[in-house]
Amino acid sequence: QVQLVESGGGLVQAGGSLRLSCTASGSILSIDAMAWYRQAPGKQREFVAIVTAGGSINYADSMKGRFTISGDIGKRTVYLQMNSLKPEDTAVYFCSANIRTNYGPNNYWGQGTQVTVSS
């Protein structure tokens, strides 16, 4: 069984920063990519950032310049540094990963961590 666990969410004032983390565990052969998504109330889940095992990084345009994804896929961990937070960033942030197991590749999701940005 594969699990993804996020942490680091919380309440922060506008302009502040948070650092989210995600760790994968279980019977994992390799991880091809780890990514962050978010979902605000009444809105669809949206892509935030992704890092691949080869080191490629991509961001959603709206997050570029404020958010930084990093980590060590070999250690099954990815981070999301969020700076200059705005109330519009309030959402549940989810970790996602493309993971290879004995049964082949599949996408997995964590349970999410709440980020609330106050004015």
MDAnalysis code that builds the backbone (N, CA, C; Angstrom):
import MDAnalysis as mda
import numpy as np

u = mda.Universe.empty(357, n_residues=119, atom_resindex=np.repeat(np.arange(119), 3), trajectory=True)
u.add_TopologyAttr("name", ["N", "CA", "C"] * 119)
u.add_TopologyAttr("resid", np.arange(1, 120))
u.add_TopologyAttr("resname", ["GLN", "VAL", "GLN", "LEU", "VAL", "GLU", "SER", "GLY", "GLY", "GLY", "LEU", "VAL", "GLN", "ALA", "GLY", "GLY", "SER", "LEU", "ARG", "LEU", "SER", "CYS", "THR", "ALA", "SER", "GLY", "SER", "ILE", "LEU", "SER", "ILE", "ASP", "ALA", "MET", "ALA", "TRP", "TYR", "ARG", "GLN", "ALA", "PRO", "GLY", "LYS", "GLN", "ARG", "GLU", "PHE", "VAL", "ALA", "ILE", "VAL", "THR", "ALA", "GLY", "GLY", "SER", "ILE", "ASN", "TYR", "ALA", "ASP", "SER", "MET", "LYS", "GLY", "ARG", "PHE", "THR", "ILE", "SER", "GLY", "ASP", "ILE", "GLY", "LYS", "ARG", "THR", "VAL", "TYR", "LEU", "GLN", "MET", "ASN", "SER", "LEU", "LYS", "PRO", "GLU", "ASP", "THR", "ALA", "VAL", "TYR", "PHE", "CYS", "SER", "ALA", "ASN", "ILE", "ARG", "THR", "ASN", "TYR", "GLY", "PRO", "ASN", "ASN", "TYR", "TRP", "GLY", "GLN", "GLY", "THR", "GLN", "VAL", "THR", "VAL", "SER", "SER"])
u.atoms.positions = np.array([
    [0.838, -1.186, 0.000],
    [0.000, 0.000, 0.000],
    [0.881, 1.248, 0.000],
    [0.491, 2.248, -0.791],
    [1.208, 3.507, -0.905],
    [0.412, 4.589, -0.199],
    [1.114, 5.416, 0.549],
    [0.487, 6.536, 1.232],
    [1.270, 7.814, 0.951],
    [0.551, 8.919, 0.806],
    [1.131, 10.246, 0.730],
    [0.580, 11.057, 1.896],
    [1.456, 11.697, 2.645],
    [1.048, 12.465, 3.807],
    [1.600, 13.873, 3.687],
    [0.703, 14.861, 3.712],
    [1.084, 16.266, 3.671],
    [1.104, 16.844, 5.082],
    [1.904, 17.878, 5.260],
    [1.935, 18.597, 6.523],
    [2.409, 20.017, 6.269],
    [2.241, 20.874, 7.258],
    [2.741, 22.229, 7.176],
    [1.695, 23.294, 6.945],
    [0.459, 22.901, 6.721],
    [-0.592, 23.882, 6.533],
    [-0.934, 24.577, 7.834],
    [-1.723, 25.629, 7.717],
    [-2.124, 26.375, 8.891],
    [-2.683, 27.724, 8.529],
    [-2.776, 28.572, 9.529],
    [-3.304, 29.923, 9.381],
    [-2.150, 30.910, 9.347],
    [-2.160, 31.784, 8.355],
    [-1.102, 32.774, 8.206],
    [-1.715, 34.069, 7.701],
    [-1.126, 35.187, 8.086],
    [-1.591, 36.481, 7.608],
    [-1.103, 36.739, 6.192],
    [-1.843, 37.560, 5.473],
    [-1.433, 37.936, 4.129],
    [-0.017, 38.488, 4.147],
    [0.771, 38.055, 3.171],
    [2.165, 38.438, 3.103],
    [3.105, 37.477, 3.790],
    [2.565, 36.553, 4.539],
    [3.376, 35.593, 5.253],
    [3.779, 34.420, 4.393],
    [4.413, 33.443, 5.042],
    [4.947, 32.282, 4.344],
    [4.591, 30.999, 5.064],
    [4.515, 29.936, 4.299],
    [4.345, 28.593, 4.820],
    [5.185, 27.643, 3.990],
    [5.596, 26.561, 4.608],
    [6.339, 25.522, 3.920],
    [5.604, 24.202, 4.110],
    [5.083, 23.661, 3.022],
    [4.391, 22.397, 3.045],
    [5.357, 21.265, 2.721],
    [5.083, 20.099, 3.257],
    [5.882, 18.934, 2.941],
    [4.973, 17.762, 2.614],
    [5.502, 16.843, 1.833],
    [4.781, 15.635, 1.462],
    [5.770, 14.486, 1.430],
    [5.408, 13.399, 2.054],
    [6.254, 12.210, 2.077],
    [5.452, 10.996, 1.634],
    [6.029, 10.236, 0.728],
    [5.418, 9.002, 0.258],
    [6.032, 7.811, 0.974],
    [5.217, 6.821, 1.229],
    [5.706, 5.606, 1.876],
    [4.953, 4.412, 1.319],
    [5.494, 3.234, 1.568],
    [4.873, 2.011, 1.105],
    [5.797, 1.204, 0.223],
    [5.224, 0.268, -0.494],
    [5.988, -0.623, -1.369],
    [6.237, 0.056, -2.705],
    [7.206, 0.947, -2.724],
    [7.484, 1.809, -3.869],
    [8.758, 1.343, -4.567],
    [8.656, 1.179, -5.872],
    [9.841, 0.894, -6.673],
    [10.551, 2.184, -7.069],
    [9.801, 3.168, -7.523],
    [10.357, 4.457, -7.901],
    [9.226, 5.465, -7.999],
    [9.605, 6.735, -7.980],
    [8.663, 7.828, -8.145],
    [9.087, 8.643, -9.359],
    [8.186, 8.794, -10.309],
    [8.501, 9.536, -11.527],
    [8.330, 11.035, -11.346],
    [7.356, 11.436, -10.548],
    [7.095, 12.854, -10.346],
    [6.286, 13.047, -9.081],
    [6.462, 14.203, -8.463],
    [5.646, 14.603, -7.336],
    [5.165, 16.023, -7.597],
    [3.925, 16.290, -7.233],
    [3.305, 17.560, -7.586],
    [2.412, 18.057, -6.466],
    [2.093, 19.340, -6.553],
    [1.150, 19.970, -5.645],
    [-0.041, 20.505, -6.426],
    [-1.220, 20.291, -5.883],
    [-2.461, 20.854, -6.374],
    [-3.169, 21.533, -5.210],
    [-4.156, 22.347, -5.529],
    [-4.944, 22.962, -4.472],
    [-6.397, 23.081, -4.914],
    [-7.274, 23.162, -3.941],
    [-8.690, 23.299, -4.221],
    [-9.321, 24.216, -3.182],
    [-9.865, 25.322, -3.656],
    [-10.565, 26.266, -2.810],
    [-12.055, 25.953, -2.830],
    [-12.793, 26.392, -1.809],
    [-14.232, 26.138, -1.780],
    [-14.926, 26.661, -3.030],
    [-15.738, 25.828, -3.639],
    [-16.484, 26.221, -4.814],
    [-15.688, 26.262, -6.094],
    [-14.444, 25.836, -6.071],
    [-13.600, 25.869, -7.248],
    [-13.058, 24.479, -7.549],
    [-12.651, 24.295, -8.794],
    [-12.045, 23.039, -9.195],
    [-10.620, 22.931, -8.656],
    [-10.179, 21.707, -8.516],
    [-8.798, 21.488, -8.125],
    [-7.878, 21.992, -9.230],
    [-6.842, 22.728, -8.859],
    [-5.953, 23.306, -9.844],
    [-4.504, 22.908, -9.583],
    [-3.758, 22.836, -10.644],
    [-2.350, 22.509, -10.588],
    [-1.559, 23.666, -9.996],
    [-0.558, 23.327, -9.175],
    [0.305, 24.330, -8.563],
    [1.729, 24.215, -9.084],
    [2.348, 23.049, -8.902],
    [3.745, 22.872, -9.289],
    [4.068, 21.394, -9.350],
    [5.116, 21.058, -10.092],
    [5.531, 19.665, -10.234],
    [7.042, 19.589, -10.361],
    [7.613, 18.525, -9.838],
    [9.020, 18.209, -10.028],
    [9.114, 16.744, -10.437],
    [9.955, 16.449, -11.425],
    [10.129, 15.083, -11.897],
    [11.393, 14.484, -11.313],
    [11.516, 13.168, -11.448],
    [12.708, 12.492, -10.970],
    [13.959, 12.988, -11.679],
    [13.808, 13.460, -12.910],
    [14.927, 14.012, -13.650],
    [15.268, 15.437, -13.298],
    [14.490, 16.056, -12.420],
    [14.786, 17.399, -11.962],
    [14.036, 18.506, -12.672],
    [13.172, 18.167, -13.611],
    [12.398, 19.197, -14.293],
    [11.333, 19.759, -13.362],
    [11.130, 21.059, -13.434],
    [10.175, 21.756, -12.581],
    [9.266, 22.613, -13.445],
    [7.995, 22.647, -13.081],
    [7.039, 23.483, -13.775],
    [6.048, 24.041, -12.769],
    [5.602, 25.281, -12.992],
    [4.656, 25.958, -12.125],
    [3.463, 26.455, -12.911],
    [2.348, 26.534, -12.241],
    [1.238, 27.278, -12.794],
    [1.620, 28.755, -12.842],
    [1.169, 29.452, -13.876],
    [1.569, 30.844, -14.056],
    [1.212, 31.709, -12.851],
    [0.081, 31.467, -12.242],
    [-0.361, 32.299, -11.137],
    [0.483, 32.112, -9.885],
    [1.197, 31.008, -9.780],
    [2.028, 30.738, -8.619],
    [3.505, 31.053, -8.855],
    [3.872, 31.216, -10.100],
    [5.270, 31.439, -10.440],
    [5.778, 32.730, -9.800],
    [6.938, 32.636, -9.167],
    [7.539, 33.788, -8.520],
    [7.270, 33.874, -7.037],
    [6.237, 33.216, -6.557],
    [5.910, 33.216, -5.132],
    [6.088, 31.845, -4.491],
    [5.846, 30.806, -5.258],
    [5.936, 29.448, -4.740],
    [7.161, 28.751, -5.316],
    [7.777, 27.896, -4.513],
    [8.933, 27.129, -4.947],
    [8.762, 25.674, -4.543],
    [8.857, 24.781, -5.516],
    [8.806, 23.363, -5.234],
    [10.228, 22.825, -5.176],
    [10.478, 21.945, -4.240],
    [11.788, 21.345, -4.082],
    [11.623, 20.005, -3.387],
    [12.725, 19.309, -3.224],
    [12.662, 18.058, -2.495],
    [13.664, 17.054, -2.994],
    [13.517, 15.865, -2.488],
    [14.389, 14.755, -2.840],
    [13.493, 13.571, -3.133],
    [13.240, 13.343, -4.406],
    [12.353, 12.245, -4.785],
    [12.935, 10.907, -4.345],
    [14.262, 10.798, -4.346],
    [14.890, 9.577, -3.860],
    [14.548, 9.271, -2.416],
    [14.301, 10.325, -1.633],
    [13.865, 10.166, -0.253],
    [12.357, 10.280, -0.126],
    [11.685, 10.355, -1.266],
    [10.230, 10.314, -1.324],
    [9.589, 11.524, -0.660],
    [10.250, 12.661, -0.762],
    [9.767, 13.856, -0.103],
    [9.799, 15.045, -1.055],
    [8.759, 15.856, -1.002],
    [8.703, 17.078, -1.779],
    [8.174, 18.192, -0.879],
    [8.616, 19.420, -1.150],
    [8.213, 20.580, -0.374],
    [7.594, 21.629, -1.283],
    [6.810, 22.486, -0.684],
    [6.288, 23.658, -1.377],
    [6.473, 24.856, -0.459],
    [7.413, 25.715, -0.818],
    [7.627, 26.959, -0.090],
    [6.721, 28.018, -0.680],
    [5.859, 28.590, 0.141],
    [4.890, 29.574, -0.301],
    [5.189, 30.899, 0.384],
    [5.506, 31.904, -0.407],
    [5.816, 33.231, 0.097],
    [4.803, 34.243, -0.421],
    [4.765, 35.390, 0.239],
    [3.856, 36.469, -0.156],
    [2.434, 35.959, -0.335],
    [1.978, 35.222, 0.635],
    [0.670, 34.590, 0.532],
    [-0.449, 35.619, 0.501],
    [-1.469, 35.304, -0.264],
    [-2.637, 36.147, -0.434],
    [-3.878, 35.401, 0.034],
    [-4.923, 36.115, 0.413],
    [-6.166, 35.424, 0.782],
    [-6.665, 34.487, -0.312],
    [-6.404, 34.813, -1.563],
    [-6.817, 33.961, -2.666],
    [-6.092, 32.621, -2.680],
    [-5.010, 32.496, -1.921],
    [-4.290, 31.237, -1.830],
    [-4.939, 30.261, -0.851],
    [-5.938, 30.711, -0.133],
    [-6.626, 29.843, 0.816],
    [-7.230, 28.654, 0.084],
    [-6.861, 27.464, 0.512],
    [-7.315, 26.245, -0.151],
    [-6.789, 25.040, 0.618],
    [-7.296, 23.884, 0.248],
    [-6.692, 22.635, 0.675],
    [-5.631, 22.284, -0.350],
    [-4.428, 22.054, 0.114],
    [-3.313, 21.737, -0.764],
    [-3.050, 20.237, -0.720],
    [-3.030, 19.639, -1.902],
    [-2.875, 18.195, -2.038],
    [-1.542, 17.852, -2.680],
    [-0.941, 16.803, -2.192],
    [0.237, 16.225, -2.814],
    [-0.195, 15.092, -3.728],
    [0.428, 15.016, -4.887],
    [0.157, 13.953, -5.842],
    [1.479, 13.397, -6.345],
    [1.498, 12.109, -6.651],
    [2.726, 11.494, -7.120],
    [2.426, 10.379, -8.100],
    [3.267, 10.285, -9.114],
    [3.227, 9.163, -10.044],
    [4.256, 8.160, -9.558],
    [3.785, 7.011, -9.105],
    [4.614, 6.044, -8.396],
    [4.540, 4.689, -9.080],
    [5.700, 4.065, -9.202],
    [5.781, 2.711, -9.750],
    [5.884, 1.712, -8.606],
    [5.008, 0.727, -8.639],
    [5.039, -0.382, -7.693],
    [5.170, -1.672, -8.480],
    [5.075, -2.790, -7.777],
    [5.116, -4.083, -8.452],
    [3.950, -4.270, -9.414],
    [2.906, -3.460, -9.263],
    [1.727, -3.586, -10.102],
    [1.705, -2.572, -11.237],
    [2.767, -1.809, -11.388],
    [2.854, -0.835, -12.446],
    [2.712, 0.580, -11.931],
    [2.772, 1.556, -12.825],
    [2.674, 2.960, -12.410],
    [1.238, 3.366, -12.124],
    [1.097, 4.307, -11.200],
    [-0.213, 4.830, -10.862],
    [-0.046, 6.189, -10.196],
    [-1.106, 6.963, -10.215],
    [-1.129, 8.248, -9.531],
    [-1.763, 8.092, -8.156],
    [-1.155, 8.749, -7.166],
    [-1.641, 8.689, -5.802],
    [-1.845, 10.102, -5.271],
    [-2.753, 10.230, -4.318],
    [-3.084, 11.515, -3.716],
    [-3.044, 11.432, -2.202],
    [-2.566, 12.503, -1.590],
    [-2.667, 12.622, -0.153],
    [-4.028, 13.142, 0.254],
    [-4.235, 13.282, 1.554],
    [-5.515, 13.742, 2.077],
    [-5.654, 15.257, 2.070],
    [-4.551, 15.959, 1.896],
    [-4.583, 17.405, 1.828],
    [-4.267, 18.061, 3.161],
    [-3.781, 19.288, 3.085],
    [-3.529, 20.097, 4.264],
    [-4.105, 21.489, 4.026],
    [-4.808, 22.008, 5.015],
    [-5.514, 23.275, 4.874],
    [-4.556, 24.448, 5.034],
    [-4.623, 25.365, 4.093],
    [-3.902, 26.633, 4.163],
    [-4.932, 27.749, 4.175],
    [-4.893, 28.577, 5.203],
    [-5.815, 29.691, 5.324],
    [-5.015, 30.976, 5.469],
    [-5.257, 31.916, 4.578],
    [-4.551, 33.197, 4.576],
    [-5.549, 34.286, 4.934],
    [-5.310, 34.968, 6.027],
    [-6.208, 36.007, 6.496],
    [-5.740, 37.377, 6.021],
    [-6.690, 38.308, 5.917],
    [-6.375, 39.665, 5.491],
    [-5.744, 40.453, 6.622],
])
